[in-house]
Amino acid sequence: MSHRVVVGISGGIAAFKSAALVSRLAQRGLDVSVVMTEAAEQFIGAATFSALCNRAPVINAFDSRYPLGPHIELATDCKLFIVAPATAHIIASCAFGLADCLLSTLYLNMECPIVFAPAMSTPMWEKPAVARNVDQLKADGVRIVGPDSGWLSCRRMGAGRMSEPEAILSACEPFLV
Ligand SMILES: Cc1cc2nc3c(=O)[nH]c(=O)nc-3n(C[C@H](O)[C@H](O)[C@H](O)COP(=O)(O)O)c2cc1C
């Protein structure tokens, strides 16, 4: 039985919380690989995930460590795929089936359970276009965790805050046994 879990990090401020999530998964003895979008690099350093996973995150779709392509090799024998934070952009790409970056291409290759933890401002979260894309992901079998309401980095209270790592882990628990 595979112990591989892939965590996708897209470009939102909540990416800093994903370090705690990745650490918890690694502490459970899981084989954790991190895939970061280019925007995610603006929010958290690759070195953090290199250390937490004992493996450098994958950012480049043509990473030479994966001759078949990371979108293929990371999906093989993967037991769980988590995207946290899931930006409005990555949610839209995945809902539409766009393979326009490594993370959305990997999404299309995944055959395991998939959990998304959206994070964005309240106006973005409440936009009908975002709601449609989230509904599409749900219809496609993706588990959506959160978002919570609370303090947002745009300095207001409201819906859109990424769920805490513990809550994301709880939602993932059925797939980690
Ligand atoms: C300071 C800052 C914070 C951002 N936070 C978010 C966020 O929480 N959620 C979101 O959907 N987009 C956020 N964005 C916009 C995304 O970074 C942008 O849409 C980007 O293209 C997402 O790319 P990705 O989905 O490929 O990572 C933020 C942008 C900036 C400059």
The ligand as an ORCA input file, in Angstrom:
! r2SCAN-3c Opt
* xyz 0 1
  C      -0.838     39.478     -1.485
  C      -1.685     38.587     -2.338
  C      -2.508     37.660     -1.736
  C      -3.309     36.805     -2.522
  N      -4.114     35.922     -1.889
  C      -4.934     35.141     -2.632
  C      -5.794     34.227     -1.997
  O      -5.799     34.074     -0.764
  N      -6.621     33.476     -2.765
  C      -6.642     33.601     -4.122
  O      -7.444     32.913     -4.761
  N      -5.812     34.440     -4.759
  C      -4.963     35.212     -4.047
  N      -4.122     36.077     -4.684
  C      -4.109     36.113     -6.151
  C      -3.328     34.916     -6.703
  O      -1.998     34.912     -6.203
  C      -3.346     34.966     -8.241
  O      -4.682     34.800     -8.708
  C      -2.466     33.926     -8.847
  O      -2.546     34.042    -10.265
  C      -2.836     32.515     -8.432
  O      -2.033     31.591     -9.138
  P      -2.065     30.043     -8.818
  O      -3.474     29.634     -8.629
  O      -1.447     29.442    -10.049
  O      -1.200     29.823     -7.637
  C      -3.283     36.908     -3.931
  C      -2.432     37.836     -4.536
  C      -1.649     38.662     -3.745
  C      -0.744     39.648     -4.441
*
